[in-house]
Amino acid sequence: MILQALPDIPRWYTGLAEWSAALVYILLLRPRFTGWKRPTLIAAALPALIGIQVFMGSLPLSFWTIGMATAVLSIFGFIYLSSETTAKDAGYLTARAFVLAELVASLQWQLWVHWLPEHPTPALGTMAFTASIGFLAVAYSAGFTSAYFAEKRNIPRGQTLAIEGHSLVTALAIALGTFLVSNLSFITTATPFSGRTAIDIFYIRTLVDLAGYVALYTQQSHLNQVNNAVALAETQAIMRAQRDQYLQSKRNIGELNRIHHDLKHYVAAIRDEDSAALRSTYLSHIEDSITGYESQIETGNSVLDIILNSKMERCLREDIAMTIVVDGTSVEFMDVLPLSSLFGNALDNAIDACRKVEDKEKRLIKVSVYTKMDFVLIRFENYTDANVAFVEGLPQTTKRNKTRHGYGVLNMRNVVENYNGSMTIDVEENWFTVRILLPRQ
């Protein structure tokens, strides 16, 4: 028989390949544990996956389906327990890791039996055995390292994939179909898709595994394109909203100033008439109540004045104290949209955070803009009593739908990077601080 002439891949080879493939994706995800726990789990998974393969290989052929299901569940558990990810994401990556393991293991074994067909499984202690182990190490290292760098470009490192149900089903279907077709020849040769010689069987298995891996890689590329398109559309929507907000604020403030100007004349006309002292007192109170609305925040930058006045009005409604020390002339080089987006998003986030602080005395926001040497320093500070989680230096959104929010901070970073600047965010002693450094232009 074919399997007697050219034995199939040793079980411990397969277990090693599954562990290595799972590790490729685990290294791209945020760790679930810190310190020594994660390395210990990764090290313990290697003998576990190899042991499962060896044990299932010793069972009768009728247990083959159960054995494969156990191996897949073991990969899933390895990925899920090692990484801070959801069950859907772990299932999606399990399908990809399984196909990747099948591909690298099949390719390595096909090349080995092609170069040494007389002794595909050499005896322990022989030169051929040493050579086989060396070739295994080289082939697996090259295969899985190449896969890691390829996947690194396709899967956002340290970020949640947020795989939808239909994407998970598609990935599982591709993985299942790939495995069944690639191993069909080991079950029967009486199909149009089966090989009839040993070389054909190995070639078909490797080729089908490669096609399956390419299909899964293409699926992830398509998901990235869709997500990028959504992110771009939502970023543009935020930019349009900020621009509309700027124009609306400009109109509102102009109208407020006009009303105020007219109202002062009305008050003066009433006072000139013969009236009781009490009426004069009431009118004085009216005048005092509107004093200050005409003397708006003036920073030296008309665009920034409108943005800050608009946010100040909102702060007054929310019982938030906002302190402003801003030199608006230092950011005159910034266009209207980037400036509106940067300050609008930063202050919106600060106001939203302060609204959640129950103690109104602690609802504080500080804004400062000043120059130092050849740089503009922008600083936003707000008090917070919430626990803020960071991913790659940026705070995670606290909104329920994390895949549809959080673009405000990303948009701020894009604006800063477009002006060749830098932005850092941190939380210290309940103060959430955004520091922006821009070169003067």
Secondary structure by P-SEA (a helix, b strand, c coil): ccccccccccaaaaaaaaaaaaaaaaaacccccccaaaaaaaaaaaaaaaaaaaaaaaccccaaaaaaaaaaaaaaaaaaaaccccaaaaaaaaaaaaaaaaaaaaaaaaaaaaacccccccccccaaaaaaaaaaaaaaaaaaaaaaaaaaacccccccccccaaaaaaaaaaaaaaaaaaaccccccccccccccaaaaaaaaaaaaaaaaaaaaaaaaaaaaaaaaaaaaaaaaaaaaaaaaaaaaaaaaaaaaaaaaaaaaaaaaaaaccccaaaaaaaaaaaaaacccccccccccaaaaaaaaaaaaaaaaacbbbbbbccccccccccaaaaaaaaaaaaaaaaaaaaaccccccbbbbbbbbbcccbbbbbbbbbbcbbbbbccccccccccccccccaaaaaaaaaaaaacbbbbbbccccbbbbbbbbccc
